[in-house]
Amino acid sequence: MINTTSIFVFSLSGFSATVNYRVTLFSLTLLCYCLILVVNVSLILIIILDQNLHEPMYIFLCNLCINGLYGTAGFYPKFIFDLMSDIHVISYVGCFLQIFVIYSYATIDFSILALMAYDRYVAICRPLEYHSVMSVRRTTVLVFLSWLVPLVCEIMVVTLTSMLKLCGSNIQKLYCENWSVVKLACSTTTANNIVGLIVISFYCVHVLFIVYSYVRLVKSALKSREGRRKFMQTCVPHLLCLFNVTAALLFDVMYSRYGSASVLQSVKNFMAIQFLVMPPILNPIIYGLILTKIRYRMITLCVMAGQRFKSTCKL
């Protein structure tokens, strides 16, 4: 029997399905990660440098992009390296660090999306109270809590998992995932199951809160043309991002726990990385295209860059 004292590395068997396509996958993954870096960093800089965008909604959006960079940093560098490697392993400590980063990224995403729903609810349903409710101080506290609470939750989850005695070291995924490690345990996992259920329930409440906020928003928006305009301009991109994140994460969580072993490994891999690929790319693009202030600022910067390039070429 293997116990925790003799496990120094975990093997990632998910890469067995990538051997014949490693160059293609390496190129696509590198391109995807570069795109994630460019679109998220661009949006972060636009919001930070433009004083007109220093409003709660854009501050929350900036944090959403920062979280996207944080989460993908825990996956892509290791994944890109493994695609071109013949040995697919990760150290014991590295595995738990990856679990912490990826899981906290996912839960922080939901926390920020809940804040954005609350912000839109106050802006449209209680417009006269907006500046007093969403003050600078309250916005700062809410942003701080949207990072602190998920990080504390994931510290508890990872700590409990690290205390398990393991009877194996083979993870059937492309990255370290908590449930995959828990399934390797030869000791009781009751505490892990209970804490996991509590954390999942806690973030299901986030989703219910967001849905409730948008039911109220829709009712309020239908009463006036101005309300409908605000809803279409600022709430539609948020709903698209929420659907994007929820669908991708639910896809992975449900399959990790209840998926069939007969499914092809390539299909498993595709399902497992959805929430690490789609939301970090689509979220900033959706907001950049739909939100007027950001779109205008991006067009202005592009025009200025084009003019400078032309003037440089003439010289």
Residue pairs with C-beta under 8 A, 6 or more apart in sequence:
1 167
1 186
2 166
2 167
2 168
2 169
3 165
3 166
3 167
3 186
4 164
4 165
4 166
7 92
7 166
7 169
8 91
8 92
9 89
9 90
9 91
9 92
9 169
10 89
10 90
10 91
10 92
10 95
10 169
10 170
10 171
10 176
10 181
11 88
11 89
11 169
11 170
11 171
12 82
12 88
12 89
12 90
12 171
12 173
12 174
12 175
12 176
13 88
13 170
13 171
13 172
13 173
13 265
14 88
14 171
14 172
14 173
14 174
14 175
14 265
14 268
14 269
14 272
15 82
15 83
15 88
15 174
16 265
17 264
17 265
17 266
17 268
17 269
18 25
18 83
18 266
18 269
22 83
22 84
25 83
26 80
26 83
26 84
29 76
29 79
29 80
29 83
30 80
32 76
32 277
32 281
33 72
33 76
33 80
35 281
36 68
36 69
36 72
36 76
36 280
36 281
37 69
39 281
39 284
39 285
39 288
40 65
40 66
40 68
40 69
40 280
40 284
41 65
41 69
42 284
42 288
42 298
43 61
43 62
43 65
43 284
43 287
43 288
43 294
44 62
44 65
44 66
44 69
46 53
46 294
46 297
46 298
46 301
47 53
47 54
47 58
47 59
47 61
47 62
47 294
48 62
50 293
50 297
52 293
53 293
53 294
53 297
56 119
56 134
56 139
57 116
57 119
57 120
57 123
57 234
58 293
58 294
59 139
59 143
60 112
60 115
60 116
60 119
60 143
61 116
61 287
63 112
63 143
63 146
63 147
64 109
64 112
64 113
64 116
64 241
64 283
65 283
65 284
67 105
67 108
67 109
67 112
68 105
68 109
68 279
68 280
68 283
68 284
69 280
70 101
70 105
70 108
71 101
71 102
71 104
71 105
71 106
71 108
71 109
71 276
71 280
72 105
72 276
72 280
73 101
74 97
74 98
74 101
74 102
74 105
75 98
75 101
75 102
75 175
75 273
75 276
76 276
78 90
78 94
78 98
78 175
79 174
79 175
82 88
82 174
90 98
90 175
90 176
94 176
95 171
95 176
95 181
96 158
96 161
96 162
96 176
98 175
98 176
99 154
99 157
99 158
99 161
99 176
99 177
99 178
99 181
100 154
100 155
100 158
102 175
102 176
102 177
102 276
103 154
103 157
103 158
103 178
104 150
104 151
104 153
104 154
106 245
106 249
106 275
107 150
107 153
107 154
107 199
107 203
108 146
108 147
108 150
108 151
109 245
109 279
110 150
110 203
110 206
110 207
110 245
111 145
111 146
111 147
111 149
111 150
111 206
112 146
113 206
113 210
113 238
113 241
113 242
113 245
114 146
114 206
114 209
114 210
115 142
115 143
115 146
116 238
117 209
117 210
117 213
117 214
117 238
117 242
118 209
118 213
119 134
120 213
120 217
120 234
120 235
120 238
121 213
121 216
121 217
122 129
122 130
122 133
122 134
123 130
123 134
123 230
123 234
124 217
124 220
124 221
124 227
124 230
124 231
124 235
125 216
125 217
125 220
126 133
153 199
153 202
156 195
156 199
157 178
157 192
157 195
157 196
157 199
158 178
160 191
160 192
160 195
161 178
161 181
161 182
161 192
164 181
164 182
164 184
164 185
164 187
164 189
164 192
165 185
165 186
165 187
166 181
166 184
166 185
166 186
167 184
167 185
167 186
168 184
169 184
170 184
171 177
171 180
171 181
171 184
172 180
172 265
172 268
173 180
173 268
173 269
173 272
174 269
174 272
174 273
175 272
175 273
177 256
177 272
178 196
179 196
179 256
179 257
180 256
182 189
182 192
185 192
200 253
207 246
210 242
214 235
214 239
217 231
217 235
218 231
220 227
221 227
221 228
221 230
221 231
221 235
222 228
233 290
233 291
233 292
234 291
236 290
237 286
237 287
237 289
237 290
237 291
240 282
240 286
241 279
241 282
241 283
241 286
241 287
244 278
244 279
244 282
244 283
244 286
245 275
245 279
245 283
247 274
248 274
248 275
248 277
248 278
248 279
249 275
251 271
251 274
251 275
252 271
252 272
252 273
252 274
252 275
255 268
255 271
255 272
256 272
259 268
259 271
287 294
288 294
288 295
288 298
289 295
